[in-house]
Amino acid sequence: MQKLTKHILLVEDDEDDYILTLDYLQQMPNHHFEVDWVDNSIEALALLKENNHDICLLDYQLGGVNGLSVLKQTTGDGCTVPIIMLTGQTDTELDNNALDAGAVDYLVKSELNSARFNRAIRYALARKDIENERVERIKAEARSRSKDKFLAHLSHELRTPLTSILGYTELLLSDDSNKSIQPELTTILDNGNHLLGLLNNVLDLSKIAAGKFELNATTISLESFIADVYTLMSMAAQDKGINLTLSAKSALPIEISADSLRLRQVLINIIHNAIKFTNQGTVNIDVWLDELRDQPRLYFAITDTGMGIPDNLLATIFKPFEQVQDIVSRNEEGTGLGLSICSELLKYMGGNISVESNVGVGSKFVVCIDPGQIADTERKNLTFKRSDYKSSTEVINKISGKILIVDDIDDIRRLLGYVCRSFGLEVSYANNGQQAITKIVSAEKENTEYDLVLMDIHMPVLDGKRAIKQLREMHVDTPIIAITAATMKGVRKELKGLGFNDVVAKPIDKYELHKKIQQQLSHHISAPNQKMSVTSSESTSQDDKEKKPNQRVLLIEDDIDAAEITALLLSTIGKHVQIANNAEQAKNIVKADIDWQHVLVDMNLPDGNGLELSSSLKTYMPNTTITIVSGYEVSKQELTENGANSSLLKPVNLTMLQQLFNKA
């Protein structure tokens, strides 16, 4: 057996005792000791402070210095080396004092040749090993916490701007006037979603590696679920001129229990890969239920006529960061994480994934999952009809006119401009009240006056309140609507008293804005040079629609861009939204007005944690639905403990919001 080398510090001022102790140490079986010898307390304390030794044998009497004082000082200096006190005679009181001072054992020098000495050394070494393991465990836990904190921060920081990028792009794509740049906008959206997919993969793999991954099993309508996945992937297949087929090889349960998000992620990843690596031919999706076992298993087979995978690579494709295309093809890019994550996710689902492939012929991936308790579930020959979805976006009639938008924030000006142009209006801009006055006066002199002005209240140079006062003193009677984030009691009355014709709250509800612009232009229609006209006969019915009460939503988000786009998306599904940019502002709003049907709370606020804020808000509004919006997944337990009803993972899009409010 190989001897273990241990480092011992021997603090002894008697050379004869040093030689004897060294001899006894060398006689111990299964150990090899390297001994550092010092004969004074100063050197001993300096070496002990470094914590480089496995054991210290400390003489009780070091000249005029008491060993107990050395022992006590090492404790204060952060020494972790086990210390055995040595003395020339037996003394029970001294024994107890040494142990009280921090020694792990106490030996009389005459016992150095006894079995007790060997036991004391072995015990001290074992104690040192345990301490080392404890320190390493603490360091590992600290590294893990640091990593988790970093990943959570990274996730939030990346998902927040993605909310704006994807949200604005979706809005631009929905505008018919942008058809000429639709390919460019689609490229932005596709690449934004690709970036989101890469982020999700890295975070998923990290959670799986840390053992912190959780599934959220729900009841899934199997027919509509598979049909939705098929319909989504059909578009990608059509783009490559590939035929994508779907068939069931057996009767299937109408419902299963699984994590729909993760199962969808797995299937889309594998089907997408099949399409990506198939240049011509077909991709077939076959589904069947195997009940010839104690627990039924649901199978999905994805077969393609693509390039195939070499035999020497089949064993590695489910490992992280392995990319088949690195060797087979460089036409496609990726991180090599997709199949690895699919494999890990399927293990959590009580299933697995396997592959068969021939180069130049194609590949077949077979996915297996546990469908849950389906013994009493009806079986059917499914036809895979998609669920019928109803759009909640209402059609807005077109109006015409020339308006001036006055706001100092670029993003808000652009958003307002986009919305107003979608109404059919001609738009101009001003950065502050002074610039607005100059433009309004200049337009009147040129006989090209504005039909309406949208004016922010809080602006540099000249704010909205002083600007409206000057304009009315100049006898400018153009309708001016105040745009303000302040919706507290009395604000509307104050602004109308200053001369504003109406008030619209931020973030802008485009249906409310459309109605109020149309009302003001209609009231002003008899004025000279009026250009407004209604180009749809449905204005009355639209007004009737707008009179219907909509949910009031409080959106708590510190990132201005993310807040504005989320609010705009909410407004498209008929919600009246107010933004709070921090926890304190949100609490003040709620204290003044508790009539909120839904609250969206960002997880990371500059002055508080979203979950803690949720708990606080729930005391004021026990019946209000609260949703946490986060850059990382929040557990059900955390939501329940803090009074929240649900969570959304950034980036938030229109579909997510529609689904959220359809459930509410």
N, C-alpha and C positions, 0 to 999 in steps of 0.2 A: 504494500500500500504506500502511495506517495505521501510523504510528510507535508503537512500544511505549514507554511511559513507565517509566523505571527511576530509583530513588533512589540517589544516590551520596553517600557521606561523604568529603570531601576534607580530610585532615589535613595542613596545609601552613602553615609560619610565614613563608614568603616570598610577599608579595602578587603580585609579578611572575610567579612560578611558578604561583600560583593562576590568574591571568588566562590564561596560556598553556595550562594544562591544561584549563581550562573551554572555551577556544576549540577545542582538539583534540576534546574530547568532543562539541561541537556539530556538528562536521564528520562524525561517524560516521553512515553511512547506516542507515535503518530503525530508528533509536532516538531517543528524546527523553529527555534526562536532566534530572532535578531535583537540583541539587547543594547540599548543606549544607556550608558551609566553617567549620572551626574551626582555630585556630592554636596550640593547646596540648594536652598529653596529658590533662589533667584532664577537659576537656570531651569530648575524643575518647572516653575510657574510659566516661564516663557515657552517651554516645549509643550506643556499641557494645553496651553491656550491654542496651539496649532491643531490639536485633535488628530494627530497623525499616528498615534499608537493604539494598539489593541487593548493593552493592560498597562497599568502603572502599579509597581510595588513601592510603596512609600514608607520609609523608616519613620517611626514615631518621633525619634530624637535626632535632629539635624544640628549638631553643635548646640548653639544657644537658641535655636528656633524650634518651636513645638510643631509637630506634624499636623496636629488638628487645625492650627491656624492656616497652614498651607492648604489643607483639605477644604476648609470653608471658603478660602479665596478662589479656589478653582471653580467652585459652584457659581460664584458671582461673575466669573470671567467667561461663562458659557462652555466650560469643559464638559465633554461627553465621554471621556475615557473612563472605563471602570477602574476604581482605585482600591487596592487591597492594602490595609494598614499592617505594617510589621513592627513588632516590639520585642524587647529582650525578656520580658516577664509577663506572666498571666495577671490580668487586672480586669475584673468584670466591669467596673465602672468605666475604665478606659475603653473597653470593648463597646459598651453602649454609647459612649460619647462619640466614638469613631463612626459607628453606624448612623447616629443622629446627624453627624456632620456631612454624611453623604457617601461614606465608604461602602463598597459592596460586600466586604468581608474583613475579618480581623484575624491575624495569625501571629502566634508566638514563634520566634525564629527557630526554636528547638523543634518545631513541628515541620520544618521545611523538607525533611526526609520522610514524611509520613504520607499516608493515603489522603489525609485531609488537605494537604497542600495541592495534590493533584486535582482533587475535587474542586477546590477553590479556584484554581486556574481555569479548569474546564467550564465552571459556572460563569466566571467572569467573561470568558470568550463567547459563550453562548449568549450572555446578556448583551455583549457588544454586537454580535450578529443580529440579534433581535432589534437592537436600537438602529443599526444600519438599515435593516429592512423597513423599519417604521419611518425613518427619514426619507428613504427612497419612495415609499408609498405616499408620503405627504407631498414630496416633490412631484410625483406623477399625477396626483390628484390636483395639485396647483396648476401643472401644465395643462391638464384636461380642462379645468375651469377656465384657464386663460384662453385655450383654444376655442371652447364653446362660446365664450364672451366675444372673441374676435369674429367667429363665424356669424354669430347673431348680429353683430354690428355691421359686418360686411354685407350680409343679406339685406338688412334694412337700408343701408346706404345705397345699394345698387337697385333695389326694388322701387325705392321712392322716385328717382328720376325716370325709371322705366314706366311708371304710372303715367307721367306726363308725355313721354315719347309715344307710347302705344295709344294713349287716349286721344291726343291731338291728331295722330295719324288716322285713327278710325273716324274721327269727326270729318277730317278733310276728305277721306275716301267716300263718305256718305253724301258729300256735296256734289251735285251734278255739274256745277261749274268747274270742277277740278278734273273732268274726264281727260283733258289733254295731258295731265301729269299723273294719271292713275298708275302707269307702270312704275314711275319713280316712287310714288307713295306706297305702292305694294311692296317694293323692295325694302323701304324703310321698315314697314310693318313686319315683313318676313324676317329681316335681320334682327329686329328688336325681339321678336318671339324666339329666334334662335339663341340670342344672348340669354334670354330668360331660361330657356331649356338647359343651357350649359350651367347656369347658376344653380338651377334645381338639381341637376345631376351631381355636382360637386357637394352640395349640402346634404343631399340624400345619402351619398356614399359615406360622408363624414359621420352622419347620425347612425348609420348601420354599423360602421366600424366601432363606434363608441357604445353600441348596445342601447342607444336611446331612441331607436326608431319605433313608432307605434302605428298600427293600422286602425282605421276607423270603419269597421264593418257596418253596413246598412243593408236593407232589403233592396234588391235591384230587380227591376223588370227586365228580364234577360232579352226578350225580343227587341224592345226599343233600344236597349243599351247596345246590342251588337249592331243593329241597323244604323244607329247614330255613328258608331265607329266606322262602319263600312261606307256610309255616305261621305263622311269627312275624308277618308283616304281615297275615295273614288276620284276626287278632284285632282289629287297628286298623280294618280294613275293616268287619268285623261291627258294631263299635261305632257306625259311621256309617251302617249299613244299605246299604253298597255291595257290589256283587258283584266279587270279585277272582278273575280267571281266570289260568291258566298253561298254556301249550302250547309244543310244540317244532315248528318248521317244517321241520326236517331231522333226519337222524340226527346224533347228537352223540357226541363222544369220551367214553368212560367216565371218563377222567381227564384233567386239564389241570395245567399248572404255573403257579402264580400265588400272590400273597400273599392267602391266604384272608380274613385280617382286613380288609385294605384293600378287596378286591373286595366283601366283605360290606357294608362301610361305605358304599361307593358305591351299591350296589343298594338298600340299606335307605333311604338318604337320598332317592333319587329316587322310590322307591315310596311312601315316607312323604309326600313332597310331593304326589304325585299323589292320594293318598287325602285329604290335608289340604285341597286346593283343589277337591275334587269333592264336591258336596253331594248329588247323586243320579246314578244310572247305574252305570257299570262302570269298573274299572281292569284292563287286560289286560297280561299279561307274555308276550312272545313271545321264544323263544330259537332261534337258528340258527347254523350254521357255514358260513362262506363259504370255499370252497377254490379258487375261480377266480382264484388269484394265487400268487405265489411262496411267500409265507408265509400260512398260513390265519389267519383272524380269526374270533373268537367274538363274536356280537352278542346284545344284550339290548334289546328295544324295550318301553318302558313307555308305554302309551297310555291316556289318561283322557278322561272326558266332563265335565271340570270347567270352570272359568270362562275358561280360556285366558289368553294373554299378548299384550298389544298389540305390534304390529310394532316400534314405536319402543323397546321395552324388550328385545327379543330379543337385541340386540347387547351388552347390559350384564349380563345375569343371571349370567354366569360370572365377573364381576369381584367382588373382595372387597367386602363390606359393602353390596352392592346387593340390595334387597329388592323383589320384585315387589309384595308386599302393601302396601307403602307407598303405592302409587298405586291398585292394584286393590281391595284390601280391607284392613281393619284388624282382621279377626277373628282372625288368627293372628300370632304374634310370633316373632322370631328375630334372629340377628345378621347374616344375609345372607352367611354364610361357607360354608354347606353346598355349594352348587353350584360355587362357586369351588374348593373343596378337591377335589370330585369331578373337576373338569376337570384339576386339577394331578396328582392321583393317577393318572388314566388316562394321562396323558403318560408317567409313570414305567412304566406297564404296557404301553407300546408301542401305546396306543390313543387314543381320543378320545371326545367326546360331542357330539351335535348335537340340535337341537330344531326342531320345526315346531309352530305353534300358531295357532288362530283364536279370537278372543274370543267367548265364549258357546257355543263348540263343543267345545273341549278342546285338549289338547296331546299331543305324542308326542316322548319323549326316546329317542334311540338311543345305546346305549353299546357301544363296540367295544374289545376287548382282544386282546392276543397270547396265545394259549393255550399257547405253548411248543412244544417238539418233540413233535408228536403224529402224525408220519408212520406210526409202527408201532403206534399206539394203536387199539384196537378201537372201531368206531362202532356205536351202538345207537339204537333208537327208545326214548328214555327215558320212563318212566312217573312219575318223580319221587316215589318212595316214601321216606318219611322213615326215617332210621336209628332202630333200636330202642335206646332208652336204658333202662338199668336203674338204679333208685334204690338208692343205697348206704345210705340211712337205714333203720335197723332199727326195728321197732315195739317200744315199751317197754310192758310191762304196768303197769296202774294199781295204786297202793298208797295207803292212807289213813293219816292220823295227823297229829299236831300237832307241828310242829318250830319251834325257835328258831334263827334265823341271826344269828351275832355277827360283825360285821366293821366296821371304821371307815371303809372306802371305799364311798361311795354306789353307784358303778357296780357293784362286785362284789356288794354286797348285793342290788341289783336283779336282777342276772343270776342269782345263786343262787336268789333268790325265784322268778324266772320259771321256771327249770329245775325246781325242786321243786314248784311248782304244776302244771307239766305232768305230773308223776308222779301228781298227785291229792292232794298233801299240803296241809294248812292251815298257813300260814306267818306267823310273827311275827318282829320284828327287834329287835336291840340293837346299839348303836354301839361298845361296849367291854365288857371283862370285868366291870367293876363294875355296869354297867347290866344285864348278863346275870344276875348273881347276884341282883340285886333282883327281876328278873322271874321267875326260877325259883322263888325263895322265896315270892314273892307268889302264883304259880300253885299251889304246893303247899298254901298256906293256904286257897285258895279251891277246892281239890279239882279244879283244871283244869290239872293239871301237864302239862308237855311230854313227848312220847314220845321225842324225840331233840333233840340240840343240835349244830349245826354251828358250830365256833368257830375263828376266825382266831387265829394265834399272836402276830403283831406288831401291837399296838394301844396307843393312848395310855391314860392313866388307870390301867388295869389290863390287862396283857397276858394272852394265853391260858394261859401256863404257870402264872402265879400264880393265875389264876382257877380253873383245874382243881384246883389244890392246895387252895384254900379250899373249893370245892364238895365234894370228897371228904372233907375234914375235917369238913364239916357232914353227912356221911353221905348225900349226894345220889347215888343210884345210877342216875340217868338216863343212857342211852347218850350219850356225847359224842364226836363225830368231829372231829379236828383238821384244819383247812384251812391248808395252808402251802405257800409257794413254795420252801422249803428241802427238797431231796430228797437231800442228801448222805448218804453212808454213816453210819449210826449215829443219824440223826435220828429215824427211825421207832421204833427201840428206846427212845430217850430219852423220846419223847412217850408211848409206851405205859407206860413206867415211872412217868410222872407221873400216870397215871390215865385217859388217853384210851383209848377202846375201839378206835379205828382211826384211820387217817390217809389223807387224800386230798390229792394234790398239785395246786397251781395251775399252769396254768389248769385249770379243772374239766373233766374228761372225764365227760359226763353219764351214759354207760353205766356207768362205774366207780362214780360217785356213787350211781346208782340201785341197783346191786348191793349196795354197802356199807350203804346205808340200809336196804334190805330185809333184809339179813343181821342187822343190829343190832336191828331191830324184831322179827324172827322170834325171836332169842335172848331178847328181853325180853317175849315175848308172854304169859308166865305171870304177869307182874307185875300188881298191881291197877290198875284203870282203863285197861288197855291198849286202845287204839282201833285198832291197826293191823289191816288185813285185806288179803289179796291178792285182787283182783277179776278175775284172769285165771288160767285153768288152764295157761297157758304159761310159768309162772315157771321151771320146771325147764329147759325148752328154752332160755329166755332166758339162764339161768346158763351153760348149756353154750356158748351163743354167746359169752358174755363171757370164757370161759376161753381162747378162741382168741387167740394172740399177735397184737398189733397193732403197727404201726410206731411207733417212738419218734421224736418230732419235737422238735427244739430250735428255738424261735422267738425270734429276736433282734430286738426292737422297743422303742424308747425311749418311744413314745407309749402310755400305759397303756390308753386306750380302744381304740385300734387293736389292741393286743396281746390284750386280753381278748376282743374280738369275733372276731378271727382264730382264737384258740385254741378258742373255743367252736364255731366253724364246723368246725375240724379235728376236734374231738371228736365232732361229729355224723357224721363219716365214719369213725369208729372209730380215730382216732389218739390216742396218749398224748403229751401235750404238756407241755413245760416252757418257761417264759419266762425270757429274760435281757434286761435293760433297757439294757445297754451292752456294748461290746466286751470290756472287762476281765472283766466277770462271765461272759460267754460263754466266754472263754478258760479261766477257772478251772473252769467246769463241764466243759468238754471235757477238760482235763488230768486231772480226777478220774474221768471216765467217758467213754470214746470210743465207747461202744456206741449211736450214734445213726444211724438209717437215713436220716434226711433233716434238713437244716438250712435254715431260712428266715431270710435275713439282710436286714434293712432297709439301704438304701443309705446314709442319713444318720444316723449315730449320734452322740451327744454327745461321744464320745471316739475317734472313728475313722470311716473310710470303709468301707462295706460290702464293696467289692471287695478292699480290702487285708486286711480281716478274713477274707474267704473264702480268700484265698491262705494266710493264717496257719493257719486251721483245717484246710486240706487237708493240711498237713504232719503233723497228728495223726491225721486220718481220711481217708486217701487213697481209700478205697472208699465214702465217704459222699456221697450226692447233695446238692448245695448249690444252692439257688435264691435269687437276688437279688430282693428286693421293693423296687421303686423307684417314685417319683413321676414318673419320666421314663424313656424307653426306653434300654436298655443294649445296646450293639452286641455281636455275636457274638464279635468279636475281644477286647473287654474281658473278656467272660465266660471265654473260653478262657484268656487270659493270666493270669487270677486263680483258676483252678481251679473256677469255677462251672459248673454244668451247664445252667442255664436261668434265666429271669427272669420275674417277674410284674409287671404294671403296676397300680399302685393305682388305684382301690379294689379290694381283693380280695374276691371273693364266693364262694359255695359252689360254683357251677358251675366256676369257675376252679380251685379246689382239687381238685375231683373229677377234672377233666381232667388236672391236674398229676400226681396220684398214680396215675391210670390208666395214664399213660405211663411212670411210674417203674418 
